[in-house]
Amino acid sequence: MTDEQLVKECVSGNTIAQKKFYDLFARKMMGVCLRYTNNVEEAEDVLQDGFIKIFGKLADFESKGSLEGWVRRIMVNTALDQYRKNKKHQNDVDVDLVGYKLEKDDYIIETITAQDLLKIVQAIPEGYRVVFNLFAIEGYSHKEIAERLGVTESTSKSQYSRAKSLLRKLLIENNIVEESEREH
């Protein structure tokens, strides 16, 4: 069954097709949700809310891009909605408008497992984590991030820079990389 046929069957109310659709994307999208949340329970809530939105908007899917990309965008937006909703309850100190110089040489860690990296990413403050995910993982520009989160572009840049610094520190503390690798 093609993506187009699957969408058509889901829209028509075919519960078997809807289950197949969910099974096709749930595991991968849970990974997306985990990157934006503090724990599995929050990620499951975002995943559930995301699929409710997806099934509500499935008739609007036009098959112009990839179905997975469309599903991912909705999941990321759902995670951002959750972040904005929870933001007013956070006690984190807001980042000031000071721009921080981004390092030119980002290094890639080849030996870390995805599970270890996820745990470390979840350990950084939520504001840093959201910006890090949007910029480094999803590929949004700092301008786009600023618009989505209602912050300045320099705030996005500084949160990304601070997230990278904190991630490096945590990687060193957890003996995943050696301190000498910091400078690479």
Secondary structure, DSSP 8 states (H G I E B T S, - for coil): --HHHHHHHHHTT-HHHHHHHHHHHHHHHHHHHHHHSSSHHHHHHHHHHHHHHHHHHGGG--SSS-HHHHHHHHHHHHHHHHHHHHHTT-------S------S-----SS--HHHHHHHHHHS-HHHHHHHIIIIIS---HHHHHHHHTS-HHHHHHHHHHHHHHHHHHHHHTTSS-GGGGG-
